[in-house]
């Protein structure tokens, strides 16, 4: 099996995860709709314009209980252990043609599920943080509204939102969708990586795959195509090497990791097989299959307007002039650099 076929198999599984994410997000939105009803009912039961301090604190305590309860339910929307088991099995199927593939044991998956971190913190901690943020914003808006003499309808609108103006619940829903998606993608990529590492006999490393469209951020553009061995060491990147990291690179990230098989030339002792396989490689993009195998190659085939939308006007100008590469737009850890930092690095080269 060529690396392209491995990529296609992994990307097919990634698309299935997008559908799973959409389903889990829909479940999460039903919980958020129930929370919105809870808060509407709570607000309707009190006349905030004439409420005394003790009454306001009672409202806030009831809101806290409602928010805590619903966010506790949100924490169970993503079945991390079950998801990792399925992804591991799918990954085994995707690379099975390479030889005798070893699956992760249920015990190993259970252990992994307990240690999945999203941007350095367990998903449970993120749900608590989002719950606390909504509680804080709810209390702030109620107290400010009472002090300003806002009407009951105005305070409710600031929380629930109207057709013209968003409320704090709109932001809360966006954050919930993002966390559900990131939870799924983090767990899935961790399961894939562990399955790849469990089959080091056939695999040499992993390659970062970003989505080839204008919605991809500059960090993921720079990471696209980067290769690391199974221990996280950069492969053939010299001074432009970037630290290993596992997708998602940020909330709502759509990137994934694809396996890099060991060289057929080396395995079979026949020169030229890898070159022949690489010659016909194509990759999925917004415009269909393309022979552009990196984001940089893909971007060079786009219009100036498209490039400016993706990079920003000044960065696009520097990139088109060949003064910077996509790699130059981020630090070694993948942090996006400011224009001033980019120009300073240009001077130092």
DRENZARO-924662 format. One line per 4 residues: number of its first residue (from 1); their letters; for each residue x, y, z of C-alpha. Coordinates in steps of 0.1 Angstrom, whole numbers, always signed. Each point is the difference from the previous one (the first is absolute). Layout:
N
NUM	a	X,Y,Z | ...
//
This chain:
349
1	xxxx	+0,+0,+0 | +14,+34,-10 | +1,+29,+25 | -28,+17,-21
5	xxxx	-22,-29,+6 | +8,+0,+37 | -9,+38,+0 | -33,-6,-18
9	xxxx	-10,-28,+24 | +8,+22,+30 | -18,+31,-15 | -30,-22,-7
13	xxxx	-1,-9,+37 | +5,+37,+9 | -31,+9,-21 | -20,-26,+20
17	xxxx	+12,+17,+31 | -13,+34,-13 | -34,-16,-3 | +3,-14,+35
21	xxxx	+10,+34,+12 | -31,+15,-16 | -22,-26,+17 | +16,+6,+34
25	xxxx	-3,+38,-5 | -37,-4,-7 | -4,-19,+32 | +19,+27,+18
29	xxxx	-22,+27,-15 | -31,-18,+13 | +15,+3,+35 | +8,+37,-6
33	xxxx	-36,+5,-12 | -12,-15,+33 | +23,+23,+19 | -13,+30,-19
37	xxxx	-36,-10,+10 | +12,-4,+36 | +14,+35,+1 | -30,+16,-18
41	xxxx	-23,-16,+25 | +22,+12,+29 | +1,+35,-13 | -38,+1,-6
45	xxxx	-7,-10,+36 | +16,+31,+14 | -6,+38,-4 | +36,+10,-2
49	xxxx	-8,+37,-2 | -13,-1,+36 | +22,-28,+12 | +20,+4,+33
53	xxxx	+35,-11,+4 | -10,-32,+18 | -24,-9,-28 | +26,+7,-27
57	xxxx	+25,-23,+18 | -27,-27,+2 | -6,+3,-38 | +38,-3,-6
61	xxxx	+2,-31,+22 | -28,-16,-19 | +16,+8,-33 | +33,-14,+12
65	xxxx	-17,-33,+9 | -18,-1,-34 | +33,+7,-19 | +20,-25,+20
69	xxxx	-26,-27,-6 | -1,+5,-38 | +37,+3,-4 | +5,-32,+20
73	xxxx	-22,-17,-26 | +20,+16,-28 | +31,-16,+14 | -14,-34,-8
77	xxxx	-10,+7,-36 | +34,-13,-14 | +7,-36,+8 | +38,+3,+0
81	xxxx	+7,-36,+7 | -24,-14,-25 | +12,+25,-26 | +36,-9,+5
85	xxxx	-8,-37,-3 | -18,+5,-34 | +27,+23,-13 | +27,-25,+9
89	xxxx	-19,-28,-17 | -5,+22,-31 | +37,+9,-1 | +10,-37,+2
93	xxxx	-23,-7,-30 | +15,+30,-19 | +36,-13,+3 | -7,-37,+0
97	xxxx	+14,-6,-35 | +35,+10,+13 | +2,-33,+19 | -9,-15,+33
101	xxxx	-14,+29,+19 | -3,+2,+38 | -31,+15,+15 | -1,+18,+33
105	xxxx	-13,-20,+29 | -33,+12,+17 | +21,+5,+31 | +24,+23,-18
109	xxxx	-29,+20,-16 | -17,+4,+35 | +33,+13,+13 | +4,+25,-29
113	xxxx	-36,+12,+4 | +8,+12,+35 | +30,+20,-11 | -13,+19,-31
117	xxxx	+8,+37,+3 | -15,+28,-21 | +25,+28,-2 | +16,-12,+32
121	xxxx	-31,-7,+21 | -25,-29,+4 | -33,+5,-17 | -17,+0,+34
125	xxxx	+20,+30,+10 | -11,+18,-32 | -37,-7,+7 | +4,+14,+35
129	xxxx	+17,+31,-14 | -28,+6,-25 | -26,-5,+27 | +17,+25,+23
133	xxxx	+3,+25,-29 | -37,-1,-7 | -8,+3,+37 | +23,+30,+2
137	xxxx	-15,+17,-31 | -36,-7,+12 | +7,+15,+34 | +17,+30,-16
141	xxxx	-28,+8,-23 | -27,-4,+26 | +18,+23,+25 | +9,+26,-26
145	xxxx	-36,+0,-13 | -14,+6,+34 | +25,+28,+7 | -8,+16,-33
149	xxxx	-37,-3,+4 | -4,-22,-30 | -33,-16,-6 | -7,-37,+5
153	xxxx	-2,-5,-38 | +34,+18,-5 | +18,-21,+25 | -15,-32,-14
157	xxxx	+10,+11,-36 | +36,+5,+11 | +1,-35,+13 | -21,-19,-25
161	xxxx	+5,+23,-30 | -24,+13,-27 | -2,-3,-37 | +22,+31,-4
165	xxxx	+23,-1,+30 | +18,-31,+14 | -2,-8,+37 | +25,-19,+22
169	xxxx	-17,-33,-9 | +10,+4,-36 | +37,+1,+10 | -6,-29,+24
173	xxxx	-14,-21,-28 | +29,+7,-23 | +24,-9,+28 | -19,-33,+6
177	xxxx	+1,-10,-36 | +37,+8,-2 | +8,-21,+31 | -20,-29,-12
181	xxxx	+18,+0,-33 | +35,+5,+16 | -7,-28,+25 | -8,-24,-28
185	xxxx	+29,+9,-22 | +25,+0,+29 | -11,-35,+12 | +0,-13,-36
189	xxxx	+34,+12,-9 | +14,-13,+33 | -14,-34,-8 | +14,+1,-35
193	xxxx	+35,+10,+12 | +1,-28,+26 | -11,-25,-26 | +27,+13,-24
197	xxxx	+26,-3,+28 | -12,-35,+7 | +9,-10,-35 | +35,+15,-3
201	xxxx	+11,-31,-19 | -19,+14,-31 | -2,+37,+6 | +28,+25,+1
205	xxxx	-19,+31,+12 | -29,+23,-4 | -9,+29,-23 | -22,+30,+9
209	xxxx	-29,+4,-24 | -18,+34,-1 | -32,+6,-20 | +8,+17,-33
213	xxxx	-23,+30,+1 | -1,+36,+10 | -14,-8,+35 | +32,-16,+11
217	xxxx	+20,+22,+25 | +36,+11,-6 | +13,-24,+28 | -16,-30,-18
221	xxxx	+13,+12,-34 | +35,+0,+14 | -5,-34,+16 | -14,-16,-31
225	xxxx	+22,-27,-14 | +24,+0,+30 | +13,-34,+8 | +12,-14,+34
229	xxxx	+12,-34,+9 | -21,-21,+25 | +19,+15,+29 | -8,+36,-10
233	xxxx	+33,+9,-16 | -2,+22,-32 | +10,-17,-32 | +21,+18,-26
237	xxxx	-9,+36,+10 | +33,+15,+10 | -2,+35,+15 | -37,+2,-10
241	xxxx	-9,-29,+22 | -31,+4,+21 | -8,-16,+34 | -22,-31,-1
245	xxxx	-36,+6,+9 | -32,-21,-4 | -31,+14,-17 | -20,+19,+7
249	xxxx	+23,+30,+1 | -28,+22,+14 | -38,-1,+6 | -19,-9,-32
253	xxxx	+31,-12,-17 | -7,-25,-29 | +35,-14,-4 | +10,-36,+4
257	xxxx	+31,-23,+1 | +7,-25,-28 | +25,-28,+3 | +32,-1,-19
261	xxxx	+9,-36,-10 | +36,-12,+1 | +17,+3,-34 | -9,-28,-24
265	xxxx	+35,+3,-15 | +14,-8,+34 | -25,-27,+9 | +1,-19,-34
269	xxxx	+35,+10,-11 | -12,+13,-33 | +10,+35,-11 | -25,+24,-15
273	xxxx	-32,-14,+14 | -6,+30,+23 | +7,+25,-28 | -25,-18,-23
277	xxxx	-27,+1,+27 | +6,+36,+8 | -2,+11,-36 | -37,-6,-2
281	xxxx	-10,+14,+34 | -30,+23,+2 | -17,+16,+29 | -35,+11,+9
285	xxxx	-7,+38,-1 | -29,+24,-2 | +2,-3,-38 | +2,-38,+0
289	xxxx	+32,-22,-4 | +31,+20,-5 | +37,-9,-6 | +9,+28,+24
293	xxxx	+13,-20,+30 | +7,+28,+24 | -20,+31,+10 | +27,+22,-16
297	xxxx	-4,-17,-34 | -38,+2,+3 | +2,+37,+9 | +22,+8,-30
301	xxxx	-28,-11,-23 | -26,+23,+15 | -9,+36,-10 | +16,+30,+17
305	xxxx	-33,+7,+17 | -2,-35,+14 | +36,+2,+13 | -7,+33,+17
309	xxxx	-31,-14,+17 | +20,-29,+13 | +32,+18,+11 | -10,+37,+4
313	xxxx	+11,+27,-24 | +35,+7,+14 | +9,-36,+6 | -13,-10,-34
317	xxxx	+22,+27,-17 | +31,-13,+19 | -8,-36,-9 | -6,+7,-37
321	xxxx	+33,+19,-2 | +18,-30,+14 | +11,+19,+31 | -17,-24,+24
325	xxxx	-13,-36,-1 | -31,-12,+18 | +24,-14,+26 | +13,+35,+7
329	xxxx	-35,+11,+11 | +1,-20,+32 | +25,-9,+28 | +16,-34,+4
333	xxxx	-29,-10,+24 | -26,+11,-26 | -10,+33,+16 | -10,+26,-26
337	xxxx	+25,+29,-2 | -9,+36,-3 | +11,+20,-30 | +26,+17,+21
341	xxxx	+14,-33,+11 | +0,-13,-36 | +19,+30,-12 | +25,-3,+28
345	xxxx	+7,-36,-9 | +5,+11,-37 | +27,+24,+12 | +17,-27,+20
349	x	+2,-25,-29
//
